[in-house]
Amino acid sequence: MTSRFTALVRETFRDAEAARDPAGVVSTKTLITCVVVCLSLALSKYWGGNAAFYSFFRFIGLSDWLVSLSAPDVRLYTLLWWAAIVIFFYLIIPALVIRFIFREKITDYGVKLKGALEYRQLYLAMLLIMIPVLVIVSFSPAFQSKYPFFMPGADEPLFPRLVIWEVAYLLQFLALEFFFRGFMLHATKKTLGFYSIFVMIIPYCMIHFNKPLAETLAAVVAGFVLGVLSLRSRSIWLGVAIHGTVAVAMDVLSLWQKGRLPF
């Protein structure tokens, strides 16, 4: 499997560099992409927090509703607000830029289904490596204190509110994969060639700075592997699948460690 991935990296490097614009040429598309990425990252960070949540609902006249919320309500609604902001800036804004500024097809940015399963064995290998690691890490206090992001009250069942959150969480990962491995990668590949992967990894690593160190470092490796596979297959869907599977597995393992599962 390692030799196959090494060959895949070489093939991707060769093809990406062959399709690259002449040296020294920086396209308007690349410049626009850099601006959109910076603005999306900044606005999602500052507008996705609790302060923005309270400010927005006070602005539209729902101060009384905010006061009536219980602590679990606040936690759920602020998380859903964060997920909605991420989806807006990571998915909707880039999609509008692709369609109306670049005047290109969104399917050319990693969301096409054709070829999505071409490298499924590599994705499966990643999953088989990560799941045992997650099981081991799930015993650490740092992991258990971080996940799941939304914890139902002690007497509250997991359904429906935890399920609502998990659905929003998965949609957020779709937006994340589209933003980094779809929009950012494919919009800059003509200028940067294979090295668009490494440029994409930098902000992808930085958005993990509030996570445990091991997860942040793992994001660098995952960002590279998923970037190579997206550049090669022109599809993000298996990346979405593995990202979502790992995220849900982390929440399930944390719930298991806390004795919240019925098994």
C-alpha positions in Angstrom: 0.0 0.0 0.0 2.9 2.4 0.8 4.5 1.7 -2.6 1.2 2.3 -4.3 0.7 5.6 -2.6 4.3 6.7 -3.4 3.6 5.9 -7.1 0.4 7.9 -6.8 2.3 10.9 -5.4 4.8 10.7 -8.3 2.1 10.5 -10.9 0.2 13.4 -9.4 3.3 15.5 -9.2 4.2 14.8 -12.8 0.7 15.6 -14.2 0.1 18.6 -11.9 3.4 20.1 -12.9 2.8 19.4 -16.6 -0.5 21.3 -16.5 1.0 24.2 -14.6 1.1 27.7 -16.1 4.5 29.0 -17.2 6.8 29.9 -14.3 6.2 33.4 -13.0 2.6 33.6 -14.2 0.1 34.2 -11.4 -3.5 34.1 -12.5 -6.2 36.4 -11.4 -8.1 33.3 -10.2 -5.3 32.5 -7.8 -5.2 36.0 -6.4 -9.0 36.0 -6.0 -8.8 32.6 -4.3 -6.2 33.8 -1.8 -8.4 36.8 -0.9 -11.6 34.7 -0.5 -9.7 32.1 1.6 -8.4 34.8 3.9 -11.8 36.5 4.3 -13.6 33.2 4.8 -11.2 32.0 7.4 -11.3 35.3 9.3 -15.0 35.8 9.2 -15.9 32.3 10.0 -13.6 32.5 13.0 -14.9 35.8 14.4 -18.5 35.5 13.4 -18.8 31.8 14.3 -18.2 32.3 18.1 -20.6 32.7 21.0 -20.4 36.5 21.1 -21.6 36.8 17.4 -24.4 34.3 18.2 -25.7 36.5 21.1 -25.2 39.7 19.1 -27.1 38.5 16.1 -30.2 37.3 18.1 -30.2 40.4 20.2 -30.1 42.5 17.0 -33.1 40.8 15.6 -35.1 41.3 18.8 -34.8 37.9 20.5 -33.1 38.9 23.7 -35.9 37.3 25.8 -35.5 34.0 23.9 -31.8 34.1 24.7 -32.5 34.6 28.4 -34.9 31.6 28.5 -32.3 29.2 27.2 -30.9 26.5 29.5 -27.2 25.7 29.5 -27.6 22.6 27.2 -29.8 24.8 24.9 -27.1 27.4 24.7 -24.4 24.8 24.0 -26.5 23.2 21.2 -27.6 26.5 19.5 -24.2 28.1 19.6 -22.7 24.9 18.0 -25.4 24.9 15.3 -24.7 28.6 14.7 -20.9 27.8 14.3 -21.7 25.0 11.9 -24.0 27.3 9.8 -21.3 30.0 9.7 -18.7 27.5 8.6 -21.0 26.1 5.9 -21.8 29.6 4.6 -18.1 30.7 4.4 -16.5 27.4 3.4 -19.2 26.1 1.0 -21.7 28.7 -0.2 -19.3 31.7 -0.7 -16.7 29.6 -2.6 -19.4 28.0 -4.7 -20.8 31.5 -5.6 -17.3 32.6 -6.5 -16.7 29.6 -8.8 -20.1 30.0 -10.5 -20.3 33.8 -10.9 -16.7 35.1 -10.8 -14.7 32.3 -12.2 -17.7 31.3 -14.4 -16.8 27.6 -14.1 -18.6 24.5 -13.1 -18.7 23.6 -9.4 -18.3 20.0 -10.3 -14.7 20.8 -11.5 -13.8 21.6 -8.0 -14.0 18.1 -6.5 -17.7 17.5 -6.1 -18.2 15.3 -9.1 -19.2 11.7 -8.4 -17.3 10.2 -11.4 -14.0 8.7 -10.1 -14.9 9.2 -6.5 -14.3 5.6 -5.6 -11.1 5.1 -7.7 -8.8 5.1 -4.7 -11.1 3.6 -2.2 -8.5 1.1 -1.0 -6.2 3.9 0.1 -9.0 5.6 2.0 -9.9 2.3 3.6 -6.3 1.8 4.6 -6.3 5.3 6.3 -9.4 4.4 8.1 -8.0 1.1 9.4 -4.9 2.9 10.7 -6.8 5.7 12.4 -9.6 3.8 14.2 -7.3 1.8 16.5 -5.4 5.0 17.2 -8.6 6.8 18.1 -9.6 3.9 20.5 -6.3 4.3 22.3 -6.5 8.1 22.5 -10.1 7.9 23.7 -8.8 6.9 27.1 -7.0 10.2 27.6 -8.7 12.9 29.8 -7.9 15.5 27.1 -9.8 13.6 24.5 -12.8 13.0 26.8 -12.9 16.6 27.8 -13.0 17.7 24.2 -15.5 15.3 22.6 -18.3 15.2 21.8 -18.7 19.0 21.3 -22.4 18.7 22.4 -23.1 16.5 25.4 -26.8 16.0 26.3 -27.8 16.6 29.9 -27.3 13.7 32.4 -31.0 12.8 32.2 -31.5 13.6 28.5 -31.6 10.9 25.9 -29.1 11.1 23.0 -32.0 11.4 20.5 -32.9 13.9 19.1 -30.6 16.7 20.0 -27.3 14.9 19.8 -28.4 13.4 16.4 -29.3 16.9 15.2 -25.9 18.1 16.2 -24.1 15.2 14.5 -26.0 15.9 11.2 -24.9 19.6 11.3 -21.4 18.4 12.2 -21.2 16.2 9.2 -22.4 18.9 6.9 -19.7 21.2 8.3 -17.1 18.5 7.2 -18.6 18.5 3.7 -18.0 22.3 3.7 -14.5 21.9 5.1 -13.5 19.4 2.5 -14.9 21.5 -0.3 -13.1 24.6 0.9 -9.7 23.1 1.3 -9.5 20.1 -1.0 -12.0 21.4 -3.5 -12.0 25.2 -3.9 -8.6 26.2 -2.6 -6.7 23.3 -4.2 -8.2 23.2 -7.6 -8.4 27.0 -8.0 -4.6 27.4 -7.4 -3.3 24.2 -9.1 -2.7 26.0 -12.5 -0.4 28.5 -10.8 1.1 26.4 -8.1 1.0 22.9 -9.6 1.6 20.1 -7.1 2.7 22.6 -4.5 -0.9 23.9 -4.2 -1.3 20.9 -1.8 1.3 22.4 0.6 -0.1 25.9 0.5 -3.5 24.4 1.3 -2.1 22.4 4.3 -0.9 25.6 6.1 -4.3 27.1 6.9 -5.7 23.6 7.3 -3.2 22.9 10.0 -3.9 26.3 11.7 -7.6 25.7 12.1 -6.7 22.8 14.3 -4.7 24.9 16.8 -7.5 24.6 19.4 -7.4 20.8 19.2 -5.0 18.4 21.0 -1.5 18.5 19.6 -1.6 15.0 18.2 -4.7 15.8 16.2 -3.1 19.0 14.9 0.0 17.2 13.7 -2.2 14.4 12.2 -4.0 17.1 10.2 -0.8 17.9 8.4 -0.4 14.3 7.3 -4.1 13.9 6.5 -4.1 17.2 4.6 -1.3 16.0 2.4 -2.8 12.6 1.7 -6.3 13.9 1.0 -4.8 16.7 -1.1 -2.9 14.3 -3.3 -6.0 12.1 -3.7 -8.3 15.1 -4.6 -5.8 16.5 -7.1 -5.5 13.0 -8.7 -9.2 11.9 -8.7 -10.7 15.5 -8.8 -13.1 14.3 -6.2 -13.5 15.1 -2.5 -16.2 12.6 -1.7 -14.2 9.9 -0.1 -12.4 12.6 1.9 -15.8 13.7 3.2 -16.6 10.1 4.0 -13.5 9.4 5.9 -13.5 12.7 7.7 -17.1 12.2 8.7 -16.5 8.6 9.8 -13.6 9.6 12.0 -15.4 12.5 13.5 -18.5 10.4 14.4 -16.2 7.7 15.7 -14.5 10.1 18.0 -17.8 11.2 19.5 -19.0 7.7 19.9 -15.8 6.7 21.6 -16.1 9.6 24.0 -19.7 8.8 24.8 -18.6 5.2 25.4 -15.9 6.3 27.8 -18.4 8.4 29.7 -20.9 5.5 29.9 -23.5 7.2 27.9 -24.1 4.5 25.3 -26.6 1.6 25.9 -23.9 -1.0 25.2 
